[in-house]
Every structure is written in structure tokens, then in C-alpha cells.
Amino acid sequence: MNRSYMTVTEVTDHGPYITKIILPLSRSIKSEELSKDTFNVYVERRSKKTGEVIQLRKDWNSVELYPSKGYCRVTNTYTSDREGNKTEIGSHATLELECEAIYRLNSEIAFMQEHNVYVFCDFRITQVKEIHSNNDSISGHVYDHFGGGNMEQVKGWVNSESSYAEMPLRFGYFSPNMSRDKHPLIIWLHGAGEGGYDTTVAYTGNNVVNLSSEKVQRIFGGAYVLAPQVPTMWMDDGSGEYTKSGNSMYVKALKALIDEFINVHSNIDSNRIYIGGCSNGGFMTMRMIIDYPDFFAAAYPVCEALYDEVITDQNIQDIKNTPIWFTHAKNDEIVKPEITVIPTYERLLKAGAPNVHFSYFDKVVDTSGIFKDHEGNPFEFFGHGTWIHMLKDECVLDYDGSPVKVNGKDVTLLQWLALQSNQITVQTRSSNM
């Protein structure tokens, strides 16, 4: 008789991966009786709409499609409880799976047509090695029925929709657990790939849920996190195409959503509204601080895509006193920094901006230890993915390579962000300024 399995999903720097599969056994055994080759794991990634195996491109530049299916590599196997917690003796076997960044067989999202969407990872786990226990053995187990899954990092997140009649927008949000009179609001604007109608993708397609982690929440003393989603992309000026004019059809709708969210949550500190996002979301971050220059306490655009040529000198004057921390990579081929962030940053400095910073990475390399290349070295992501470093709070250096300091103390981007307020002038500059 075939059996059910359970899964554990982790939101990584590269989105949500099933990192563990939990298998109920016919009886309790010792962990030493298992090895990582006791089971093999085959998966077919299926569309949640059609049930068919999804077809993906070989790479970004290819038109060739391949069916997303194959064997996942098991990196560790041990006895556990039913939640996957390791035990010396247990009635469950937990299999840890490798996360890799190319074929992504155990990733729960896939880029389909225009956006990332959640897919169903349809596993078949087969016991291929006998388990010996107390002069008896366990053999022949096959697991091919999904019995439920857990994604711990999304606990506390809620999906909703604004009531703006002209253009209601979907959004996900997190409410802080810490008790205090007022809490800041961190707004994250997704990239083009996280648009669409699958709202959870807006905060799990990238590691946005790290903003709701205990570590980051402590930095802010508890913060609301708001992740709006648009059906197309922020750079849609109404044509359905990526704008070159710098306009967006979503400006008023986004501002209405933000205002409504603040009104509904009366304990949000209106002097500490922070806005940021990646790529398309970085574009929209710039658009919003230009259109509402006195509203946001600070901005953190990541690989932002607003062409500098459409930013007027008056725009620069309007935003020069808004604290901004840019993030980008030199080898970004999707949004070239030479025509977006670099000239804008330099113009802000020339205009006398007192609190503007720019972390400029050579490249984007995995620092988690999870993703590796075929030689076992840290995986190098494509240069556009600087949100990986920003969301892990690894931005610490300014454009000239010196640490960013506040009142003489080195700070990370998120530590700096938490100190910004419309009521307070924070003394901040690089260490050599």
C-alpha cells in the first residue's frame, strides 16, 4: 500500500523550497539505521490549474522548453517526530533535500509566462534500501500521496485587498508581535516576476519574509510589513509594456492602499513609513518618493529601474532630503546601473543630499551556504539579484567602499532604516566623510 508524505518549505534567498520530506514508518527505529540513500526522491512539478507537468525554459536566453521533473538529491536522512524534528529513535524518517538554483526541482514556484506562480511538487519517494531493526526489517515503502505541508516563515502573514474603487490592489501584510504604542511600517514592492494574482508570491518569491523574522523585528522594535501586488508590473504606464517614460498606472492606487492600511492600523507611526523594493519595485520606490516627497521617512531602492534621464532637476531637489539607501551590482545586465542608479546617486550628492548611501556589489554570490555550484563553491546568482543581499541585511558599505556610520557607529541598511523618522534628523555619513 502506498503511503502519504509531508513537506517542510523554507523561504530561501531564491524563493520557497521544499527542504524536508517527512515519511511515517511502520514502526519506530533508531536513526543510525537510516542513510541518505535509503530512499530516492522523484518529483514532477505540476500546474495547480491544469495538473500537467510544467514546461520551463532551459535558461533566460533560451526558447527551448523542458518538462520540470527528475530526481532530487537527498543530503541527509534521520529519524524524527511528525514535524521533522530530529530524534534518536522515531517513527518517522525525515529526508533533507538539496536546494539548487538552476533546475530547482523542489522549488514551489516557477516562472510561468509572465510571473512566478506556486506549483505543486508531486513527489514519489521510494525505499530502495532495506531498513534492519531488531532482527526484523522494513522494506518496500512507497510514498506518493501529499499529506500536508508547513511553511513556518509565513505564519503571521495575511492576504487582503484594498478598497480603492478605481483600482483595488491585493497585498500581503505582517503585524508585529511586540507591544509598544507606535510601530513603523516597512513597505516592500515586488519585482516584475512577482506580479500577477498569486499574492503570497509577493513576499515569498524573494526572501521578503525575513523582514518579519525575529531578528529584523528586534531592529525596528516591531514593525508592520506591507507587500502590495499588481497584476502586471509597476512599470506599466497603462500600455501593458515596460515604460520608458518613467510613469506608472499604479501610483494613485498604491498610495490609496498605503493610506488605507495606515488608517486601519492606528498604531502605525506615520513618521516612520519606509518604502523600498527590487527592480520594478525599485522603480516604483523612486516614483513614489518623487510623487510624494514629504510622505516617506526613508527609501531603500534595490536594482531600481527608473531611468535617470526622466528624473528632472526639480525631482532631485524634491527628494534630496529624503534618506535613501540604494543597492545595485556592477554586473547587472537587466537594469544597467550606468543609466539608472549611478547618475541619480551622483546628482543627489551634487545637490547636497545629506543622507544618501549606495551599496554597490561586484556580483551576487550566495552567503547562506545553501546554494552551491557544481564544484561545491558558493553559487553566483545573476547580477540583477542584489535583493538577496539587501533582504539578508548584508548591505554595510557605501559607494566608496567605506562603512556607513550613524553617530560614529557602523550600521547595516536595516539598522540605518530603523533610525529614520520624519521628526528626527539623523547624523549619518560614510566613515571618511
C-alpha positions, 0 to 999 in steps of 0.5 A: 500500500502506498503511503502519504508524505509531508513537506517542510518549505523554507523561504530561501534567498531564491524563493520557497523550497521544499527542504524536508520530506517527512515519511511515517514508518511502520514502526519506530527505529533508531536513526543510525539505521537510516542513510541518505540513500535509503530512499530516492526522491522523484518529483514532477512539478505540476500546474495547480490549474491544469495538473500537467507537468510544467514546461520551463525554459532551459535558461533566460536566453533560451526558447527551448522548453523542458518538462520540470521533473527528475530526481532530487538529491537527498543530503541527509536522512534521520529519524524524527517526530511528525514535524521533522524534528530530529530524534534518536529513535522515531517513527518517522524518517525525515529526508533533507533535500538539496536546494539548487538554483538552476533546475530547482526541482523542489522549488514551489514556484516557477516562472510561468509566462509572465510571473512566478506562480506556486506549483505543486511538487508531486513527489514519489519517494521510494525505499530502495534500501532495506531498513534492519531493526531488531532482527526484523526489517522494513522494506518496500515503502512507497510514498506518493500521496501529499499529506500536508505541508508547513511553511513556518516563515509565513505564519503571521502573514495575511492576504487582503485587498484594498478598497480603492474603487478605481483600482483595488490592489491585493497585498500581503501584510505582517503585524508585529508581535511586540507591544509598544504604542507606535510601530513603523511600517516597512513597505516592500514592492515586488519585482516584475516576476512577482506580479500577477494574482498569486499574492503570497508570491509577493513576499515569498518569491524573494526572501521578503519574509525575513523582514518579519523574522525575529531578528529584523523585528528586534531592529525596528522594535516591531514593525508592520510589513506591507507587500502590495501586488499588481497584476502586471508590473509597476512599470506599466504606464497603462500600455501593458509594456515596460515604460520608458517614460518613467510613469506608472498606472499604479501610483494613485492606487498604491498610495490609496492602499498605503493610506488605507492600511495606515488608517486601519492600523492606528498604531502605525507611526506615520513618521516612520513609513519606509518604502523600498523594493527590487527592480520594478519595485525599485522603480516604483520606490523612486516614483513614489518618493518623487510623487510624494516627497514629504510622505516617506521617512526613508527609501531603500531602492534595490536594482531600481529601474527608473531611468535617470534621464526622466528624473528632472532637476526639480525631482532631485531637489524634491527628494534630496532630503529624503534618506535613501539607501540604494543597492545595485551590482556592477554586473547587472545586465537587466537594469544597467546601473550606468543609466539608472542608479549611478547618475541619480546617486551622483546628482543627489550628492551634487545637490547636497543630499545629506543622507544618501548611501549606495551599496554597490556589489561586484556580483551576487554570490550566495552567503547562506551556504545553501546554494552551491555550484557544481564544484561545491563553491558558493553559487553566483546568482545573476547580477540583477539579484542584489535583493538577496543581499539587501533582504539578508541585511548584508548591505554595510558599505557605501559607494566608496567602499567605506562603512556607513556610520550613524553617530560614529557607529557602523550600521547595516541598511536595516539598522540605518532604516530603523533610525529614520523618522520624519521628526528626527534628523539623523547624523549619518555619513560614510566613515571618511566623510 
